[in-house]
């Protein structure tokens, strides 16, 4: 009973958040492929992200996403979209052979790009 009162380690939350964000990126890419009027997923709007039904094929493909409210899903999408939009403009300026923190972060989290 005492172990049930222990808070979850921060690493567990970070790991889950990373999995959720990766799922959002993959889900966004699948939505983007159905939108023929946009040139890039970065051009998507949060309204392109729709609620995910629990019994849908999307739910099976991305099981973490139906657990989020539509507000949280759209907010996290927008954060990732803005991250990628800004990274797109900065990436050509980075020396990817360097050992800087930003290069390390990008290579560790390239599944969010």
C-alpha positions in Angstrom: 0.0 0.0 0.0 2.9 2.4 0.7 4.4 1.8 -2.7 1.0 3.0 -4.2 1.6 6.3 -2.6 5.0 6.9 -4.2 4.9 9.4 -7.0 5.7 8.1 -10.5 9.3 8.9 -11.5 9.6 11.9 -13.8 11.3 9.6 -16.4 8.0 7.7 -16.8 6.1 10.9 -17.6 8.8 12.1 -19.9 8.9 8.8 -21.7 5.1 8.7 -22.1 5.0 12.3 -23.3 7.6 11.5 -25.9 5.5 8.5 -27.1 2.4 10.7 -27.2 4.3 13.4 -29.2 5.7 10.8 -31.6 2.1 9.5 -32.1 0.9 13.0 -32.8 3.6 13.5 -35.4 2.7 10.2 -37.1 -1.1 10.9 -36.9 -0.5 14.4 -38.3 1.4 12.9 -41.3 -1.5 10.5 -42.0 -4.0 13.4 -41.9 -1.7 15.4 -44.1 -1.6 12.7 -46.8 -5.4 13.1 -47.1 -5.1 16.9 -47.5 -4.2 17.7 -51.1 -4.2 21.4 -50.9 -1.3 21.8 -48.5 2.4 21.5 -49.4 3.7 20.6 -46.0 2.4 19.3 -42.6 3.7 22.5 -41.1 1.0 24.4 -43.0 -1.8 22.4 -41.2 -4.1 24.1 -38.8 -5.2 22.7 -35.5 -8.7 22.3 -36.8 -7.4 19.6 -39.1 -6.9 17.5 -36.0 -10.2 15.9 -35.1 -11.3 13.9 -32.1 -10.4 10.3 -32.3 -13.1 7.8 -31.7 -12.2 4.9 -29.3 -13.4 2.2 -31.7 -11.8 3.6 -34.8 -8.9 2.4 -36.9 -7.1 5.6 -35.9 -7.4 4.6 -32.3 -5.9 1.2 -33.1 -3.0 2.8 -34.9 -2.4 5.5 -32.2 -3.7 4.1 -29.0 -2.3 6.9 -26.8 -4.2 9.6 -28.6 -7.8 8.8 -27.7 -6.8 9.3 -24.1 -6.2 13.0 -24.8 -8.9 15.7 -24.9 -9.3 17.4 -28.3 -7.9 20.5 -26.7 -4.8 18.8 -25.4 -4.3 17.0 -28.7 -4.6 20.2 -30.7 -2.3 22.1 -28.3 0.4 19.5 -28.5 0.0 19.4 -32.3 0.5 23.2 -32.4 3.6 23.1 -30.2 5.1 20.3 -32.5 4.1 22.2 -35.6 5.7 25.4 -34.5 8.8 23.5 -33.4 9.1 22.0 -36.9 8.4 25.3 -38.6 11.1 27.1 -36.7 13.5 24.2 -37.0 13.0 24.1 -40.8 14.4 27.7 -41.0 17.3 27.1 -38.7 18.4 23.6 -39.7 20.4 24.7 -42.8 22.5 26.9 -40.5 23.5 24.0 -38.1 26.7 22.0 -38.4 25.3 18.5 -37.8 28.8 17.2 -37.2 29.3 19.4 -34.2 28.8 18.2 -30.6 26.6 21.1 -29.6 23.5 20.6 -27.3 21.1 21.6 -30.1 22.6 19.1 -32.5 22.5 16.4 -29.8 18.8 17.2 -29.1 17.8 17.1 -32.8 19.5 13.8 -33.4 18.0 12.3 -30.3 14.5 13.5 -31.1 14.5 13.3 -34.9 11.2 11.3 -34.8 9.5 14.6 -33.9 10.7 16.2 -37.1 
